[in-house]
């Protein structure tokens, strides 16, 4: 994670530590109210890319404004920023889920995902604006909109009441892949 005002945790040293611990992917983003800008994330991508290069997937982007007024709502990301992230070394571009950030519509998210793919990267749509703690119907709606964007990876945050909400994770999973695949994945061992 990038943290805003004082220092960044997205250092070459930390990236190498993650790689040595067996991590396959690192996500560079900004936590709420940290002041992390898209430019800050681009610089972090470059640092991490120089440290771990092709040995680790790099995902980057913001799921909310991170306290930057000029990058709030529909201004959170645009094609120029997506291009900057990918040119800096991002393999995956993180985008806010449609309906999770004001102004991020299904149509705008579809266009962003298409552009990410056109530029040769993968996309991840994210719910991380406390809506992950919403009712199951809201989760299902957002999940289906994310699927309609053509995104490659889905993310649901952990800001439910008291933390992670397993019912909403299940509702999300069933909405995008049905009960058969959801229950099959739940029953599998990570050791197989």
C-alpha positions in Angstrom: 0.0 0.0 0.0 1.1 3.5 -0.6 0.5 5.8 2.4 0.2 9.5 1.7 1.7 12.3 3.6 4.8 11.1 5.4 6.2 8.0 3.7 5.3 5.3 1.3 5.3 1.6 2.2 5.8 0.8 -1.5 9.5 0.6 -1.3 11.9 -1.6 -3.2 12.9 -3.3 0.0 9.3 -4.1 0.9 8.6 -5.4 -2.6 11.6 -7.8 -2.3 10.4 -8.9 1.2 7.0 -9.8 -0.3 8.6 -11.7 -3.1 10.8 -13.6 -0.7 7.7 -14.5 1.4 6.1 -16.0 -1.7 3.7 -13.3 -2.8 2.7 -13.5 -6.4 1.1 -10.0 -6.6 1.3 -6.7 -4.9 -1.5 -4.1 -5.0 -0.5 -0.4 -4.9 -3.3 1.9 -3.8 -4.2 4.6 -1.4 -6.1 4.2 1.9 -8.8 6.6 2.9 -7.8 10.1 3.8 -4.1 9.5 3.0 -3.8 12.0 0.1 -2.4 9.4 -2.3 -2.6 10.7 -5.8 -2.5 8.7 -9.1 0.9 10.3 -9.7 2.1 8.9 -6.3 0.9 5.5 -7.4 2.6 5.8 -10.8 5.9 6.5 -8.9 5.3 3.5 -6.6 4.7 1.2 -9.6 8.1 2.3 -11.0 9.9 1.6 -7.7 8.3 -1.8 -7.3 8.8 -2.7 -11.0 12.5 -2.0 -10.6 12.8 -4.2 -7.6 10.7 -7.3 -8.5 10.0 -6.8 -12.2 8.5 -9.8 -14.0 8.8 -12.0 -10.8 5.6 -10.5 -9.3 2.3 -9.2 -10.7 1.8 -5.5 -10.0 -1.7 -4.2 -9.6 -2.4 -0.5 -9.1 -5.1 2.0 -8.9 -7.6 3.6 -6.5 -11.0 2.3 -5.4 -11.9 5.7 -3.8 -10.4 9.1 -3.8 -8.0 8.5 -0.9 -8.7 12.0 0.3 -7.7 13.7 -3.0 -10.5 16.1 -4.0 -9.4 16.5 -7.6 -9.4 12.7 -8.0 -12.8 12.0 -6.5 -15.9 10.6 -8.1 -15.8 10.2 -11.8 -12.4 11.9 -11.8 -10.8 9.1 -9.9 -9.2 7.6 -13.1 -9.1 8.3 -16.8 -7.4 6.8 -19.9 -4.3 8.9 -19.4 -3.8 7.6 -15.9 -4.5 4.0 -17.0 -1.8 4.4 -19.7 0.6 5.9 -17.1 0.1 2.9 -14.8 0.7 0.4 -17.5 3.7 2.2 -18.9 5.2 2.3 -15.4 4.8 -1.5 -15.1 1.3 -2.3 -13.8 0.1 -5.7 -15.0 -3.4 -5.1 -13.5 -5.3 -1.8 -13.2 -7.6 -1.4 -10.3 -10.9 0.4 -11.0 -13.8 1.3 -8.8 -16.8 -0.9 -9.2 -19.8 0.6 -11.0 -22.1 2.1 -8.4 -19.4 2.1 -5.7 -18.1 5.6 -6.3 -20.3 8.6 -7.4 -20.1 9.0 -11.1 -18.7 5.6 -11.9 -21.5 4.1 -14.0 -21.7 0.8 -15.7 -21.1 2.5 -19.0 -18.0 4.4 -17.8 -16.6 1.3 -16.2 -17.1 -0.8 -19.4 -15.1 1.9 -21.3 -12.3 1.8 -18.7 -12.1 -2.0 -18.7 -12.0 -2.0 -22.5 -9.2 0.5 -22.5 -7.2 -1.4 -20.0 -7.5 -4.5 -22.1 -6.7 -2.6 -25.3 -3.5 -1.5 -23.6 -2.6 -5.1 -22.8 -3.3 -5.3 -19.1 -5.8 -7.0 -16.8 -8.5 -5.1 -14.8 -9.8 -5.5 -11.3 -13.0 -3.8 -10.2 -13.3 -3.1 -6.5 -15.9 -2.4 -3.9 -14.1 -0.6 -1.0 -16.3 2.3 -0.1 -18.1 0.4 2.8 -20.7 -0.8 0.4 -19.3 -4.3 1.0 -21.3 -4.0 4.2 -24.6 -3.3 2.4 -27.5 -5.6 2.0 -27.1 -8.7 -0.2 -29.3 -7.2 -3.0 -26.9 -4.3 -3.4 -23.9 -6.6 -3.4 -25.6 -8.8 -6.1 -26.3 -5.7 -8.3 -22.8 -4.4 -8.0 -21.4 -7.9 -8.7 -23.4 -8.3 -11.9 -22.4 -4.8 -13.0 -18.8 -5.7 -12.5 -19.3 -8.9 -14.5 -20.9 -6.9 -17.3 -17.8 -4.6 -17.5 -15.8 -7.6 -18.6 -13.4 -7.2 -15.7 -10.8 -9.9 -15.1 -10.7 -9.9 -11.3 -13.3 -9.0 -8.7 -12.6 -7.4 -5.3 -14.9 -7.0 -2.3 -13.6 -5.1 0.7 -13.8 -5.9 4.4 -15.7 -3.0 5.9 -18.8 -4.9 6.8 -20.3 -4.6 10.3 -17.5 -6.0 12.5 -15.3 -6.6 9.5 -15.6 -9.2 6.8 -19.2 -10.2 5.9 -19.2 -13.8 4.7 -22.8 -13.6 3.5 -22.0 -10.8 1.1 -19.0 -12.6 -0.2 -21.2 -15.6 -0.9 -23.9 -13.4 -2.5 -21.3 -11.8 -4.7 -19.8 -15.2 -5.7 -23.2 -16.7 -6.5 -24.2 -13.7 -8.5 -21.2 -13.9 -10.8 -20.7 -17.7 -11.1 -23.8 -19.5 -9.6 -24.2 -21.9 -6.7 -22.5 -24.9 -8.3 -19.2 -23.2 -8.9 -19.3 -21.2 -5.7 -19.9 -24.3 -3.5 -17.4 -26.3 -5.5 -14.7 -23.7 -4.8 -15.6 -23.5 -1.1 -15.3 -27.3 -0.7 -11.8 -27.5 -2.4 -8.7 -27.7 -0.4 -5.9 -25.2 -1.1 -3.6 -28.2 -0.9 -4.9 -29.8 -4.1 
